[in-house]
Amino acid sequence: MSDSRIFVGLKSAKKKSKAAEAPTGPQCQWHGCEKVGTHRAPVGMGGEGLFLMFCLDHIKEYNKGYNFSPDLSDPAVARYQREAISGARPSFGKPIVEATELPMPFTVRSGSAKSLNARKSAAERLMQKREAQARKLKVLEAKAFETLGLAHDATPDQINRRYKERIKLHHPDSNAGNRASEAELQATIEAHKILKLNGFCG
């Protein structure tokens, strides 16, 4: 049996597209234009809520030169635009106060030894280094200072100066073969060598 009789009375559910209807409405208010004005354009300051009606071509032209307040100058408009970015709210920057003194460990907690050491001046670090050297002085180093007749906190210049003085004083040419003087010369050379090896002088 053929199914053709079943589909005879059925119509397509797809509606035929209607021909594009011509827009209706008021005439474009652009001078000399006879097209329909379907697009609204605001009048401007003093005419809030009022609109002009233009066609598509003339609404584009109108928008290019539109200015809500023609009385405002360009700098005033630029200032308004800048203020509009932040919502016209005054912005207050945080003042930067330059520290006159470096904060000491008892006033500011940093939590790291590195940051505490960074606050100390080079002179303080040098003094601490010398104090540490004096506290940790080895037996041979202490004996070397005693041999040269210097304090433990002597500078490299003082060590070298004293070394040269003792070399001249106890040199064999100056003492005509004196055994005691030769022993002092050897002790002076050894003392200077020890201090030089341990970084007390150059």
C-alpha positions in Angstrom: 0.0 0.0 0.0 1.4 3.4 -0.9 1.8 6.1 1.7 1.2 8.9 -0.8 -2.4 9.5 0.3 -1.4 10.1 3.9 0.9 13.1 3.0 -1.4 14.7 0.4 -3.1 17.1 2.8 0.1 18.0 4.8 1.5 21.5 4.4 5.0 22.7 5.2 5.3 24.2 8.6 8.0 26.6 7.4 6.6 30.0 6.9 7.5 31.9 3.8 9.7 35.0 4.6 7.7 38.1 4.2 9.1 40.8 2.0 11.1 43.4 4.0 8.6 46.0 5.0 9.6 49.7 4.5 10.3 51.4 7.9 7.6 53.7 9.1 7.8 56.6 11.5 8.6 60.4 11.6 10.6 62.1 8.9 14.4 62.6 9.5 14.9 66.0 11.1 18.2 66.6 9.2 17.7 69.6 6.9 16.7 68.5 3.4 16.4 64.7 4.2 13.2 62.9 3.4 14.0 59.5 4.8 12.3 58.1 7.9 13.9 59.0 11.2 14.1 55.8 13.2 17.1 56.7 15.4 17.0 59.0 18.5 19.7 61.5 19.3 19.9 63.5 22.5 19.5 67.3 22.2 22.2 68.1 24.8 22.6 70.3 27.9 19.4 72.1 28.8 17.3 69.6 26.8 17.6 66.5 29.0 14.9 64.0 28.0 14.4 65.5 24.5 15.6 63.7 21.4 15.9 64.4 17.7 15.0 61.8 15.1 17.4 61.0 12.3 17.9 58.4 9.7 20.8 56.0 9.9 23.2 58.1 7.8 22.5 61.3 9.6 22.6 59.9 13.1 26.2 58.9 12.3 27.0 62.4 11.2 25.3 63.9 14.3 27.2 61.6 16.7 30.6 62.5 15.3 30.2 66.2 16.3 28.0 65.7 19.4 29.0 67.6 22.5 26.8 67.5 25.6 28.1 70.8 26.8 29.7 73.0 24.1 30.4 75.7 26.7 33.2 73.6 28.3 36.7 74.1 27.0 38.9 71.2 26.0 41.0 71.3 29.2 37.8 71.2 31.3 36.5 68.2 29.3 39.9 66.5 29.7 39.8 67.1 33.5 36.2 65.7 33.6 37.3 62.6 31.7 40.2 62.1 34.1 37.9 62.5 37.2 35.3 60.1 35.6 37.9 57.3 35.6 38.0 57.3 39.4 34.3 58.1 39.8 35.0 61.8 40.5 36.4 60.9 43.9 39.4 62.6 45.3 42.4 60.3 45.5 44.8 60.8 48.3 48.3 59.4 48.0 50.1 57.8 50.9 52.8 60.2 52.1 56.4 58.8 52.1 58.3 59.7 55.2 62.1 59.3 54.8 63.6 57.7 57.8 66.3 59.9 59.4 67.8 57.0 61.4 68.1 53.3 60.7 65.7 51.3 62.9 67.5 49.3 65.6 66.7 45.7 66.4 64.8 46.6 69.5 62.4 48.9 67.7 61.6 46.9 64.6 61.3 43.2 64.4 62.6 41.9 61.1 62.9 38.2 61.9 66.2 37.6 60.0 69.8 38.1 61.0 70.6 39.2 57.5 68.3 42.3 57.6 69.6 43.2 61.1 73.2 43.1 59.8 72.3 45.2 56.8 71.3 48.1 59.1 74.7 48.3 60.8 77.3 50.6 59.3 80.6 49.3 57.9 82.5 50.8 60.9 80.3 48.8 63.3 80.9 45.6 61.3 84.7 46.2 61.3 84.7 46.8 65.0 82.7 43.6 65.6 85.1 41.7 63.3 88.1 42.9 65.3 86.4 42.1 68.6 85.6 38.6 67.3 89.3 38.2 66.2 90.5 39.3 69.7 88.1 36.9 71.4 89.1 34.0 69.1 92.8 34.7 69.0 94.8 31.5 68.8 97.8 30.8 71.0 100.3 31.3 68.2 98.7 34.5 67.1 98.7 35.9 70.6 102.3 34.9 71.0 103.1 36.6 67.7 101.6 39.9 68.9 103.6 39.6 72.1 106.8 39.0 70.2 106.3 42.2 68.2 105.3 44.1 71.3 101.9 45.0 69.9 98.3 44.9 71.3 95.9 42.4 69.8 93.9 45.1 68.1 96.9 46.5 66.2 96.2 47.6 62.6 98.0 46.1 59.6 100.1 49.3 59.2 101.2 49.1 62.8 102.2 45.5 62.4 104.2 46.1 59.3 105.9 49.1 60.8 106.9 47.3 63.9 108.2 44.3 61.8 110.5 46.6 59.8 111.8 48.3 62.9 112.7 45.0 64.6 114.3 43.6 61.4 116.6 46.6 61.3 117.3 46.4 65.0 118.2 42.7 65.1 119.8 42.4 61.7 123.2 40.6 61.9 125.0 43.5 60.2 123.9 45.8 63.0 124.8 43.4 65.9 128.2 41.9 64.9 127.0 38.3 65.2 125.2 38.6 68.6 123.4 35.3 69.2 120.6 36.8 71.2 119.9 39.3 68.5 119.8 36.5 65.9 117.2 34.7 68.0 115.1 37.8 68.2 115.4 38.2 64.4 114.1 34.7 63.8 111.2 35.2 66.3 110.2 38.5 64.6 110.2 36.8 61.1 108.1 33.9 62.4 105.7 36.2 64.3 105.1 38.3 61.1 104.6 35.2 59.0 101.9 33.9 61.4 100.0 37.2 61.4 100.3 37.5 57.7 99.0 34.0 57.1 96.0 34.6 59.4 95.0 37.9 57.7 96.1 40.4 60.3 98.4 42.2 57.9 99.3 42.3 54.2 
